Amino acid sequence: MSTLLPISELLSYRMHRVANAISRSAATRYRRDFDVSLGEWRTLALLGEESPLTLNRLAARAGLDKAQMSRVVAKLDERGLLVRASGAGRSTQLSLSRKGRSVYQGLIEAANERNEAFLVCLNPAEREALDSALDKLGTLAKALESQRSL
């Protein structure tokens, strides 16, 4: 029988800690520079990447439940950062307004600067290994999630 690892050495816990630290520093910057929360930033970024999206699709892409995404969308809508349009059936298509695209542009530039600041500590081989490892871990995690086995 192998020795059981303490939580501090488990891969999922270590990745969670790193991701949270990165997210907390991002949240601070995005709140200060753009007056958006982390959830609002992710929503703007997803709509900036692909638009229009329904609320359900946007929630799935962001990893939030529909109620959480609905609250984020309502806040962005109040600020004039979104445009709602009727879609097929009763669905509503969401996209960025002109003001939203402007905020998105500043946010995505800041996010790319932050991304490069984190990657600078890795050499090209380490970056490639990290990308490969994250792809493999993501694929396995999705497969396990769909099996509901772990």
Summary of the structure (lengths in Angstrom):
residues: 150
radius of gyration: 18.2
end to end distance: 19.7
largest distance: 60.1
contacts: 370
relative contact order: 0.10
helix: 71%
strand: 8%
